[in-house]
Amino acid sequence: MTTRVFKTRFAPSPTGLLHLGNVRTALFNHLLARRHNGVLLLRLEDTDAMRGHEKYAIALMHDLRWLGLQWDEGPEVGGDAGPYEQSRRGEIYQRYFAVLSDKQLAYPCFCTEHELSIARKTALAAGRPPRYSGKCRALTPEDVRERFAKGIPATLRFRVPESRTITFDDKVRGPQSFATDDIGDFVIRRSDGTPAFFFCNAVDDAEMGVTLVVRGEDHLANTPRQLMLFEALGLLAPEYAHIALVVGADGAPLSKRTGSQSVQEMRETGYLPDALNNYLARLGHSYEENAFMNTQMLGERFDVTRLHRAPARFDAAQLLHWQREAVLHVSADVLWNWMSEDVHRLVPAARRDAFIECVRGNVVFPADAVHWAKNLFADQAVVTRDARETIQSAGATFFAQAVDALGKHGVEFKPLSDALKKTSGRSGKALFQPLRAALTGELDGPEMAKVLPLLGVERARQRLEQYAS
């Protein structure tokens, strides 16, 4: 018996930019594939021609690659089960529709949306589940031909077996059980000929050899329908893991329709890929350790049994924490490119590495790096109000003494501060804060031992002397 390759999939609809909620699903699938030395499949579910657009598919793939979530099979990569865009798989779906129709496991339904709406409202008012009544189930072949001859549009419905229980073991939510009598015959092909989402979704998972489907819990009710389709078509079903939805502070699902930021927006803001990956890998999933990890380590330690059932609440403060961690851990080359062209123009090439190590612990976004580049390499620092008050409080004599110490010790901060401590009689905060304020315009910031060499003797003297008289 041949062992199936472990394969997960990310199957988005390219109808907009990739947002945090769905990129987390992509990340979970990527990490599981890496954990099991398996395959990550990317499939574009673009059958809804009215909403889909090629530009979103291109943007989606760009976002995934930026995050380091490279797929092993799918668009622009290839594989044995293509095409990987559902808009190009129409013949495959028609073949399976024919199989179900030939087996009399599917039938045309001529009910109008108005009729169905009334039936749903009637059922709900009576306290019954709003399932299809089966009105067209008993139509004879003659009835069907007559309606088609009149040009009446029809959907294709799957004939759900009666009085059965569909069970499966969900990897997150445990044993699941659904009564077929509560489901009712469901549409697998719309009246315009396009396949329903969960039909082509199921067919493609089977045809492409997906072994584990990780998706949001909002798809849980689709699973018994898909399991019945697998059985009817003689296809091998994957296992399922339905993850909790990401919600905002108000408890509403976080999505592109409710204000979630897109990956593109977050990239433009200056978030680093490792920051998003470390945060999202912990959003509805827990690790034994809470240390910063690269994507490979996140995958090695990712465990489907540690996925949570409770809704995952988005926390902007936690995301900022991982952004700071990412800034501390990425390479100097990555950080330099991230800092933007404004920083590149301000910081001399020879001082690049010294600047990066100086400010790394004090920047969160590229704008912070620009701020420090201006403060350290412009002729004049922008002085905050609190810093100016501290300078005025210290007085001209203190800064004259600081100029003298600079002349004797140069940019060696410890001997300079030791000498200033003796001549001024100041120590601790009373010494360091006015000195930092005059040199950088701020009361907080990078270590002065790293700042002073970047400023250089001449620029430091110029900044101190303006307060020494």
BELWO-V975061 format. One record per pair of residues at least 4 apart in sequence whose C-alpha atoms are under 8 Angstrom apart, sorted by the first residue. I is the first residue (numbers start at 1). J is the second residue. D is the distance in Angstrom with one decimal. If there is no record, write none. Layout:
I,J,D / I,J,D
//
This chain:
4,209,8.0 / 4,211,7.7 / 5,38,6.3 / 5,39,7.5 / 5,211,7.6 / 6,33,7.1 / 6,36,6.8 / 6,37,7.6 / 6,38,4.7 / 6,39,6.3 / 6,210,7.5 / 6,211,5.8 / 6,212,7.5 / 7,33,6.4 / 7,38,5.6 / 7,39,4.6 / 7,40,5.9 / 7,41,7.1 / 7,209,7.0 / 7,210,5.0 / 7,211,5.2 / 7,212,6.4 / 8,29,5.6 / 8,30,7.5 / 8,32,7.5 / 8,33,6.2 / 8,38,7.8 / 8,39,6.4 / 8,40,5.1 / 8,41,6.2 / 8,210,5.7 / 8,211,6.4 / 8,212,5.3 / 8,213,6.1 / 8,214,7.3 / 9,26,7.8 / 9,29,6.3 / 9,40,5.4 / 9,41,4.4 / 9,42,5.7 / 9,43,7.3 / 9,210,6.8 / 9,212,7.8 / 9,213,6.7 / 9,214,7.6 / 10,25,7.2 / 10,26,5.4 / 10,29,6.7 / 10,40,7.5 / 10,41,6.3 / 10,42,5.1 / 10,43,6.4 / 11,42,6.0 / 11,43,4.7 / 11,44,5.6 / 11,45,6.1 / 12,22,7.7 / 12,43,7.0 / 12,44,5.7 / 12,45,5.8 / 13,44,5.9 / 13,45,4.7 / 13,46,5.5 / 13,52,7.3 / 14,44,6.7 / 14,45,7.1 / 14,46,6.2 / 14,52,5.6 / 14,53,6.5 / 14,54,7.5 / 14,56,5.2 / 14,57,5.1 / 14,60,7.2 / 15,46,7.9 / 15,51,5.5 / 15,52,4.6 / 15,53,6.2 / 15,56,6.3 / 16,52,8.0 / 16,56,5.7 / 17,56,6.1 / 17,59,6.9 / 17,60,6.6 / 17,256,8.0 / 17,262,6.0 / 17,263,7.5 / 17,264,7.4 / 18,22,6.7 / 18,23,6.4 / 18,59,7.9 / 18,60,5.8 / 18,63,7.3 / 18,262,5.5 / 18,263,5.8 / 18,264,7.6 / 19,23,6.0 / 19,255,6.8 / 19,256,6.1 / 19,260,6.4 / 19,261,5.9 / 19,262,4.1 / 19,263,5.5 / 20,24,6.0 / 20,254,7.9 / 20,255,7.4 / 20,260,6.7 / 20,261,6.7 / 20,262,6.4 / 20,263,6.7 / 21,25,7.0 / 21,245,7.6 / 21,246,6.0 / 21,254,6.3 / 21,255,5.9 / 21,260,7.8 / 22,26,6.5 / 22,255,8.0 / 23,27,6.1 / 23,64,8.0 / 24,28,6.2 / 24,280,5.7 / 24,281,7.3 / 25,29,6.3 / 25,214,7.1 / 25,215,6.4 / 25,216,7.7 / 26,30,6.1 / 26,69,7.7 / 27,31,6.0 / 27,69,6.9 / 27,277,7.3 / 27,280,7.7 / 27,281,7.1 / 28,32,6.1 / 28,214,7.6 / 28,281,6.9 / 29,33,6.2 / 29,40,6.8 / 29,214,6.5 / 30,34,6.3 / 30,40,5.9 / 30,69,6.4 / 30,71,7.7 / 30,299,7.6 / 31,35,6.0 / 31,295,7.8 / 31,298,6.8 / 31,299,4.2 / 31,300,7.6 / 31,302,6.4 / 32,36,6.2 / 32,38,7.9 / 32,299,6.4 / 32,302,6.6 / 32,303,7.5 / 32,304,7.6 / 33,37,5.9 / 33,38,4.6 / 33,39,5.4 / 33,40,5.7 / 33,299,7.9 / 34,38,6.1 / 34,39,7.6 / 34,296,7.6 / 34,299,5.5 / 34,300,6.9 / 35,299,5.1 / 35,300,4.9 / 35,301,7.2 / 35,302,6.6 / 39,71,7.6 / 39,72,5.8 / 39,73,7.3 / 40,71,5.1 / 40,72,5.3 / 40,73,6.5 / 41,71,5.8 / 41,72,6.0 / 41,73,4.8 / 41,74,5.8 / 42,71,6.1 / 42,72,7.9 / 42,73,6.3 / 42,74,4.8 / 42,75,7.0 / 42,84,7.4 / 43,74,6.0 / 43,75,7.3 / 43,84,5.0 / 43,85,6.0 / 43,86,7.7 / 44,57,7.5 / 44,84,6.3 / 44,85,4.8 / 44,86,6.3 / 45,85,6.2 / 45,86,5.3 / 45,87,7.5 / 45,201,7.9 / 46,52,5.7 / 46,85,6.5 / 46,86,5.7 / 46,87,5.7 / 47,52,7.6 / 47,86,5.7 / 47,87,4.9 / 47,194,7.3 / 47,195,7.8 / 48,52,5.9 / 49,53,7.7 / 52,56,7.6 / 53,57,6.9 / 54,58,6.4 / 55,59,6.2 / 56,60,5.9 / 57,61,6.3 / 58,62,6.2 / 59,63,6.2 / 60,64,6.3 / 61,65,6.2 / 62,66,6.1 / 63,67,6.3 / 63,263,6.6 / 63,264,6.9 / 64,68,6.3 / 64,69,5.1 / 64,70,6.6 / 65,69,5.5 / 65,70,5.6 / 66,273,6.8 / 67,273,4.8 / 67,274,7.4 / 67,276,8.0 / 67,277,7.4 / 68,273,7.5 / 68,295,7.7 / 71,77,7.8 / 72,77,6.9 / 73,77,5.7 / 73,78,5.6 / 73,79,5.3 / 74,78,5.2 / 74,79,6.4 / 74,82,7.2 / 74,83,7.9 / 74,84,5.4 / 75,83,7.9 / 75,84,5.9 / 75,85,7.5 / 78,82,7.0 / 81,207,6.8 / 81,208,5.3 / 82,208,7.9 / 83,88,6.4 / 83,89,6.7 / 84,88,7.8 / 85,89,7.0 / 86,90,7.2 / 86,200,7.7 / 89,93,6.7 / 90,94,6.2 / 91,95,6.2 / 92,96,6.6 / 93,97,6.2 / 93,195,7.2 / 93,200,6.7 / 93,203,7.6 / 94,98,6.2 / 95,99,6.4 / 96,100,6.4 / 96,233,7.4 / 97,101,6.2 / 97,106,7.8 / 98,102,5.9 / 99,103,6.3 / 99,233,7.3 / 100,104,6.2 / 100,105,4.9 / 100,106,5.4 / 100,158,7.9 / 100,232,7.4 / 100,233,7.2 / 101,105,5.8 / 101,106,4.9 / 101,107,6.4 / 104,159,7.9 / 105,158,6.0 / 105,159,5.1 / 105,160,7.9 / 105,232,7.6 / 106,156,6.4 / 106,157,5.3 / 106,158,4.3 / 106,159,5.2 / 107,136,7.9 / 107,137,6.8 / 107,156,5.5 / 107,157,5.4 / 107,158,6.7 / 107,159,7.2 / 108,136,7.3 / 108,144,7.5 / 108,154,5.7 / 108,155,5.6 / 108,156,4.5 / 108,157,6.2 / 109,136,5.4 / 109,137,7.6 / 109,154,5.2 / 109,155,5.2 / 109,156,5.9 / 109,157,6.5 / 110,136,6.9 / 110,147,7.9 / 110,152,6.9 / 110,153,6.3 / 110,154,4.6 / 110,155,6.7 / 111,115,6.2 / 111,116,6.7 / 111,135,8.0 / 111,136,7.5 / 111,154,7.5 / 112,116,6.3 / 113,117,6.0 / 114,118,6.3 / 115,119,6.3 / 116,120,6.1 / 116,132,7.7 / 117,121,6.3 / 118,122,6.1 / 119,123,6.2 / 119,130,7.6 / 119,132,7.9 / 119,133,7.8 / 120,124,6.2 / 120,130,4.9 / 120,131,7.2 / 120,132,7.9 / 121,125,6.1 / 121,130,7.6 / 122,126,6.3 / 123,127,6.3 / 123,128,5.0 / 123,129,6.4 / 123,130,5.4 / 123,131,7.9 / 124,128,5.5 / 124,129,6.4 / 124,130,6.1 / 129,182,6.4 / 131,182,6.7 / 131,183,5.9 / 131,184,5.0 / 131,185,7.6 / 132,184,5.3 / 132,185,6.0 / 132,186,7.3 / 133,184,7.3 / 134,138,7.8 / 134,184,7.6 / 134,185,6.8 / 137,159,7.8 / 139,143,5.7 / 139,144,6.5 / 140,144,6.4 / 141,145,6.2 / 142,146,6.1 / 143,147,6.3 / 144,148,6.2 / 145,149,6.0 / 146,150,6.4 / 147,151,6.5 / 147,152,5.6 / 148,152,5.6 / 148,153,7.3 / 153,191,5.7 / 153,192,7.9 / 154,190,7.5 / 154,191,4.9 / 155,187,6.5 / 155,188,7.7 / 155,189,5.6 / 155,190,4.8 / 155,191,4.3 / 155,192,7.9 / 155,193,7.7 / 156,187,5.6 / 156,188,5.8 / 156,189,5.0 / 156,190,6.7 / 156,191,7.5 / 157,185,6.0 / 157,186,5.2 / 157,187,4.2 / 157,188,5.6 / 157,189,7.1 / 158,185,5.4 / 158,186,5.5 / 158,187,6.3 / 158,188,6.4 / 159,185,5.2 / 159,186,7.5 / 160,180,6.7 / 160,183,7.8 / 160,184,6.2 / 160,185,5.1 / 160,186,7.7 / 160,228,7.7 / 161,180,6.7 / 162,180,6.1 / 162,181,5.9 / 163,179,7.1 / 163,180,6.2 / 163,181,5.9 / 164,179,6.0 / 164,180,5.4 / 164,181,7.3 / 165,177,6.5 / 165,178,5.5 / 165,179,4.5 / 165,180,6.0 / 166,177,5.7 / 166,178,5.1 / 166,179,6.3 / 166,180,7.0 / 166,224,6.0 / 166,227,7.8 / 166,228,7.9 / 167,175,7.2 / 167,176,5.4 / 167,177,4.5 / 167,178,6.4 / 167,224,7.5 / 168,175,5.9 / 168,176,5.4 / 168,177,6.8 / 169,173,7.9 / 169,174,5.4 / 169,175,4.3 / 169,176,6.0 / 169,239,7.9 / 169,240,7.7 / 170,174,4.7 / 170,175,5.9 / 170,176,6.7 / 170,239,7.3 / 170,240,5.4 / 170,241,5.4 / 170,242,7.0 / 171,239,7.7 / 171,240,6.2 / 171,241,4.6 / 171,242,7.4 / 171,304,7.0 / 171,305,7.1 / 172,241,5.3 / 172,242,6.0 / 172,243,6.6 / 172,304,7.3 / 172,305,6.8 / 172,307,6.3 / 172,308,7.1 / 172,309,6.6 / 173,241,7.5 / 173,242,6.9 / 173,309,6.5 / 178,182,7.7 / 178,224,6.8 / 179,183,7.0 / 180,184,6.7 / 187,196,6.8 / 188,195,5.9 / 188,196,4.9 / 188,197,8.0 / 188,198,7.7 / 188,199,5.7 / 189,193,6.0 / 189,194,5.7 / 189,195,4.3 / 189,196,5.3 / 190,194,5.4 / 190,195,6.1 / 190,196,6.4 / 195,199,6.5 / 195,200,6.2 / 196,200,6.6 / 197,201,5.9 / 198,202,5.9 / 198,222,6.7 / 198,225,7.9 / 198,226,6.7 / 199,203,6.2 / 199,226,7.0 / 199,229,7.6 / 200,204,5.9 / 201,205,6.2 / 202,206,6.4 / 202,226,5.8 / 202,229,7.6 / 202,230,7.4 / 203,207,6.1 / 203,230,7.7 / 204,208,5.7 / 205,209,6.1 / 205,210,5.1 / 205,237,7.9 / 205,238,7.4 / 206,210,6.3 / 206,230,7.9 / 206,235,6.2 / 206,236,6.0 / 206,237,6.3 / 206,238,7.3 / 210,238,6.1 / 211,237,7.6 / 211,238,4.5 / 211,239,6.0 / 212,238,5.3 / 212,239,4.7 / 212,240,5.6 / 212,241,7.3 / 213,238,6.6 / 213,239,6.2 / 213,240,4.8 / 213,241,6.1 / 214,240,6.1 / 214,241,4.8 / 214,242,5.9 / 214,243,7.0 / 215,219,7.1 / 215,240,7.9 / 215,241,6.5 / 215,242,5.1 / 215,243,6.0 / 216,220,7.6 / 216,242,5.2 / 216,243,4.9 / 216,244,6.1 / 216,245,5.9 / 217,242,4.6 / 217,243,5.4 / 217,244,5.6 / 217,245,6.6 / 218,245,7.7 / 219,223,6.9 / 219,242,7.4 / 220,242,6.5 / 221,225,7.6 / 222,226,6.3 / 223,227,6.1 / 224,228,6.3 / 225,229,6.4 / 226,230,6.2 / 227,231,6.3 / 227,237,6.8 / 228,232,6.1 / 229,233,6.0 / 230,234,5.8 / 230,235,4.7 / 230,236,6.4 / 230,237,6.0 / 231,235,6.3 / 231,236,7.9 / 243,284,7.7 / 243,307,7.1 / 243,308,7.2 / 243,309,6.8 / 244,284,6.7 / 244,308,6.7 / 244,309,5.5 / 244,310,6.0 / 244,311,5.0 / 244,312,6.3 / 245,253,6.5 / 245,254,7.8 / 245,311,5.4 / 245,312,6.1 / 246,253,5.8 / 246,254,5.4 / 246,283,7.8 / 246,284,7.9 / 246,311,6.0 / 246,312,4.7 / 246,313,5.7 / 246,314,6.5 / 247,251,5.2 / 247,252,5.2 / 247,253,4.2 / 247,254,4.7 / 247,311,6.5 / 247,312,6.0 / 247,313,4.9 / 247,314,6.0 / 248,252,5.7 / 248,253,6.3 / 248,254,5.4 / 248,313,5.8 / 248,314,5.4 / 248,315,7.9 / 249,313,6.8 / 249,314,7.0 / 249,315,7.8 / 251,313,7.5 / 253,258,7.4 / 254,258,6.1 / 254,259,7.2 / 254,260,5.7 / 254,314,7.9 / 255,259,6.5 / 255,260,5.1 / 256,260,5.1 / 256,261,7.1 / 256,262,7.3 / 261,265,6.3 / 261,266,6.8 / 262,266,6.4 / 263,267,6.1 / 264,268,6.2 / 265,269,6.1 / 266,270,6.4 / 266,271,5.6 / 267,271,5.3 / 267,272,6.9 / 267,273,8.0 / 269,365,7.3 / 270,338,7.4 / 270,365,5.3 / 270,366,6.0 / 271,275,6.7 / 271,276,7.3 / 271,323,6.5 / 271,365,7.0 / 272,276,6.7 / 272,323,6.6 / 272,326,6.7 / 272,327,7.7 / 273,277,6.2 / 274,278,5.9 / 274,294,6.6 / 274,295,7.2 / 274,323,7.8 / 274,326,5.9 / 275,279,6.1 / 275,319,7.1 / 275,322,4.9 / 275,323,4.6 / 275,324,7.8 / 275,325,7.2 / 275,326,5.3 / 276,280,5.9 / 276,319,7.1 / 276,322,7.4 / 276,323,7.5 / 277,281,5.8 / 277,295,7.1 / 278,282,6.7 / 278,292,6.8 / 278,293,6.8 / 278,294,7.8 / 278,295,7.9 / 278,298,7.6 / 278,322,6.5 / 279,283,6.4 / 279,318,7.1 / 279,319,5.7 / 279,322,6.2 / 281,285,6.3 / 281,286,7.8 / 281,298,7.4 / 282,286,5.4 / 282,287,7.2 / 283,312,5.7 / 283,313,7.4 / 283,314,7.5 / 284,307,5.9 / 284,308,5.1 / 284,309,7.7 / 284,310,7.6 / 284,311,7.2 / 284,312,4.9 / 285,306,5.6 / 285,307,4.4 / 285,308,5.7 / 286,306,5.8 / 286,307,6.9 / 286,308,8.0 / 287,301,7.1 / 287,302,7.2 / 287,306,7.5 / 292,322,7.6 / 292,325,6.6 / 292,326,7.6 / 293,297,5.6 / 293,298,5.9 / 294,298,6.2 / 295,299,6.2 / 296,300,6.3 / 297,301,6.3 / 298,302,6.0 / 302,306,7.9 / 303,307,7.3 / 308,312,7.9 / 315,319,6.5 / 316,320,6.3 / 317,321,6.3 / 318,322,6.5 / 319,323,6.2 / 320,324,6.3 / 320,364,7.8 / 321,325,6.4 / 322,326,6.0 / 323,327,6.3 / 323,364,6.6 / 324,328,6.4 / 324,361,7.8 / 324,363,7.6 / 324,364,5.6 / 325,329,6.3 / 326,330,5.9 / 327,335,7.1 / 327,360,6.6 / 327,361,7.6 / 327,363,7.6 / 327,364,6.9 / 328,360,6.2 / 328,361,6.5 / 330,334,6.4 / 330,335,6.5 / 331,335,6.2 / 332,336,6.0 / 332,353,7.0 / 332,356,6.8 / 333,337,6.4 / 334,338,6.2 / 335,339,6.1 / 335,356,7.6 / 336,340,7.4 / 336,344,8.0 / 336,352,7.8 / 336,356,7.3 / 337,341,8.0 / 338,366,6.5 / 339,343,6.1 / 339,344,7.8 / 339,365,7.9 / 339,366,4.7 / 339,367,7.7 / 339,369,6.1 / 339,370,7.2 / 340,344,6.7 / 340,366,6.5 / 340,370,7.9 / 341,345,6.2 / 342,346,6.5 / 342,370,6.4 / 343,347,6.0 / 343,369,6.8 / 343,370,5.3 / 343,373,6.0 / 344,348,7.5 / 344,349,7.7 / 346,373,6.1 / 346,374,6.8 / 346,377,6.4 / 346,378,7.6 / 347,351,6.5 / 347,352,6.5 / 347,355,7.7 / 347,373,6.4 / 347,377,6.7 / 348,352,6.5 / 351,355,6.0 / 351,454,7.4 / 352,356,6.2 / 353,357,6.2 / 354,358,6.0 / 354,450,7.7 / 354,454,7.5 / 355,359,6.2 / 355,454,7.1 / 356,360,5.5 / 357,361,7.9 / 358,446,6.0 / 358,447,7.0 / 358,450,5.5 / 358,451,6.6 / 359,363,6.3 / 359,369,7.3 / 359,372,7.3 / 359,445,7.9 / 359,446,5.7 / 361,446,7.2 / 362,368,7.7 / 362,445,6.3 / 362,446,6.3 / 363,368,5.1 / 363,369,5.9 / 364,368,6.4 / 365,369,7.0 / 366,370,6.4 / 367,371,6.2 / 368,372,6.4 / 369,373,6.1 / 370,374,6.2 / 371,375,6.2 / 372,376,6.0 / 373,377,5.8 / 373,378,7.7 / 374,378,5.1 / 374,381,7.0 / 375,380,7.2 / 375,381,4.6 / 375,382,6.5 / 375,440,5.8 / 375,441,7.2 / 376,381,7.1 / 376,440,6.6 / 376,451,7.5 / 376,454,6.9 / 376,455,5.7 / 377,454,7.8 / 377,455,6.7 / 379,459,7.0 / 380,463,7.3 / 381,439,7.5 / 381,440,5.9 / 381,441,5.5 / 382,440,7.8 / 382,441,5.5 / 383,387,6.2 / 383,388,6.3 / 383,437,7.3 / 383,438,7.9 / 383,440,7.4 / 383,441,3.8 / 383,442,6.4 / 384,388,6.2 / 384,441,5.9 / 384,442,6.2 / 385,389,6.3 / 386,390,6.3 / 386,442,7.9 / 386,443,7.5 / 387,391,6.2 / 387,434,7.3 / 387,437,5.0 / 387,438,7.6 / 387,441,6.0 / 387,442,5.6 / 387,443,5.7 / 388,392,6.2 / 388,437,7.1 / 388,438,8.0 / 388,441,7.7 / 389,393,6.1 / 390,394,6.3 / 390,433,7.3 / 390,434,5.6 / 390,437,7.2 / 391,395,6.7 / 391,434,5.2 / 391,435,8.0 / 391,437,6.6 / 391,438,6.5 / 391,467,7.6 / 392,396,7.9 / 394,398,6.2 / 394,399,7.9 / 394,434,6.4 / 395,399,7.1 / 395,467,7.7 / 395,468,7.7 / 396,400,6.2 / 396,467,5.7 / 396,468,4.3 / 396,469,5.5 / 397,401,6.2 / 397,468,6.3 / 397,469,7.8 / 398,402,6.2 / 398,424,6.2 / 398,468,7.3 / 399,403,6.1 / 399,435,7.9 / 399,464,5.9 / 399,465,6.9 / 399,467,6.1 / 399,468,4.8 / 400,404,6.3 / 400,464,7.6 / 400,465,6.9 / 400,467,7.9 / 400,468,4.7 / 400,469,7.6 / 401,405,6.2 / 401,420,6.5 / 401,423,6.8 / 401,424,7.0 / 402,406,6.1 / 402,416,7.9 / 402,420,6.1 / 402,435,7.9 / 402,464,7.2 / 403,407,6.3 / 403,461,6.1 / 403,464,6.3 / 403,465,6.6 / 403,468,8.0 / 404,408,6.5 / 405,409,6.0 / 405,410,7.7 / 405,416,5.4 / 405,417,7.8 / 405,419,6.2 / 405,420,6.2 / 406,410,4.8 / 406,411,6.9 / 406,416,6.2 / 406,457,7.3 / 406,461,7.2 / 408,416,7.8 / 409,413,7.9 / 409,415,6.4 / 409,416,5.5 / 410,416,7.3 / 410,457,6.0 / 411,416,7.6 / 411,452,5.4 / 411,453,5.3 / 411,456,6.5 / 411,457,6.2 / 412,416,6.2 / 412,449,7.1 / 412,452,7.5 / 412,453,7.5 / 413,417,5.9 / 413,448,6.9 / 413,449,5.1 / 413,452,6.8 / 414,418,6.0 / 414,449,7.2 / 415,419,6.1 / 416,420,6.2 / 417,421,6.0 / 418,422,6.5 / 419,423,6.4 / 420,424,5.7 / 420,425,7.8 / 420,426,7.7 / 421,425,5.4 / 421,426,5.2 / 421,427,5.8 / 421,431,7.1 / 422,426,7.5 / 426,430,5.9 / 426,431,5.2 / 427,431,4.9 / 427,432,7.5 / 428,432,6.2 / 429,433,5.5 / 430,434,7.0 / 431,435,6.5 / 432,436,6.0 / 433,437,6.0 / 433,443,5.8 / 433,444,8.0 / 434,438,6.1 / 434,443,7.7 / 435,439,6.3 / 436,440,5.7 / 436,441,7.1 / 436,442,6.6 / 436,443,6.2 / 436,444,7.6 / 436,448,7.3 / 437,441,4.6 / 437,442,4.9 / 437,443,5.4 / 438,442,7.9 / 438,463,6.3 / 438,464,6.1 / 438,467,7.8 / 439,460,6.3 / 439,463,5.9 / 439,464,6.8 / 446,450,7.2 / 446,451,6.7 / 447,451,6.3 / 448,452,5.8 / 449,453,7.3 / 450,454,6.9 / 451,455,6.4 / 452,456,6.2 / 452,457,7.9 / 452,460,7.4 / 453,457,7.7 / 455,459,5.7 / 455,460,5.9 / 456,460,6.1 / 457,461,6.0 / 458,462,6.2 / 459,463,6.3 / 460,464,6.2 / 461,465,5.9 / 462,466,6.6 / 463,467,7.5 / 464,468,6.5 / 465,469,7.2
//
